[in-house]
Amino acid sequence: MIIIAMTLYLPQHIAFLTNRAWFYYNGDESVKLASAGVNSVLDSATSTVMVEKVKETVAMAANAGGSSIIGAAKEL
C-alpha cells in the first residue's frame, strides 16, 4: 500500500513543491508584466510632459493660496 501511495501521490507532491518554490523564487509573472508596462509608460515623452505640467500646477497652487487646499483637506 505504501508503494502504491508513493507511485500515485509522490510525483504530484514533488511537482507541487517545485512549482511553489519556483513561484517564491521568481515571483508572480503578472506583477512583472504590469511593472514593465508602467515603466514603459513612465519613460515615454508624453508622460514627461505630463509630469512637468503637474509640477507647474502644484507650484502655482502653492503660490496662489495653497492654504485653501490644505484647509479643504483638513475638513475632509
Stockholm file with secondary structure:
# STOCKHOLM 1.0

chainA/1-76         MIIIAMTLYLPQHIAFLTNRAWFYYNGDESVKLASAGVNSVLDSATSTVMVEKVKETVAMAANAGGSSIIGAAKEL
#=GR chainA/1-76 SS CHHHHHHHHHHHHHHHHHHHHHHHHHCCHHHHHHHHHHHHHHTSHHHHHHHHHHHHHHHHHHHTTHHHHHHHHHHC
#=GC SS_cons        CHHHHHHHHHHHHHHHHHHHHHHHHHCCHHHHHHHHHHHHHHTSHHHHHHHHHHHHHHHHHHHTTHHHHHHHHHHC
//
